[in-house]
Amino acid sequence: MEVNEYFDGNVISIGFSNSEGRITSGVMAAGEYEFGTSEHERMKIVSGRMDAKLPGKDDFATFSAGQEFEVEANARFQVRVVEPTAYLCFYS
């Protein structure tokens, strides 16, 4: 397992691999963040809520527990985390 911290510890994830592939499980504190991808990502919100501005979109969309979104490789996206939020990120 690999632990990663971003944005002065406001985003923390634990990365691991299993039969489903490479996955990170993490938590984001309330705030605004911009991420870049190096491979395709599917982010599933486990608890909490965030607004995401995905590549090619003009507006933010809200994602809550049980919802997910995808971002292609080599792209950037922004998130506004409204409350502490837990997520799973699947890579392919």
Stockholm file with secondary structure:
# STOCKHOLM 1.0

chainA/1-92         MEVNEYFDGNVISIGFSNSEGRITSGVMAAGEYEFGTSEHERMKIVSGRMDAKLPGKDDFATFSAGQEFEVEANARFQVRVVEPTAYLCFYS
#=GR chainA/1-92 SS CEEEEETTTTEEEEEEEETTEEEEEEEECSEEEEEECSSCEEEEEEEEEEEEECTTCSSCEEEETTCEEEECTTCEEEEEEEEEEEEEEEEC
#=GC SS_cons        CEEEEETTTTEEEEEEEETTEEEEEEEECSEEEEEECSSCEEEEEEEEEEEEECTTCSSCEEEETTCEEEECTTCEEEEEEEEEEEEEEEEC
//
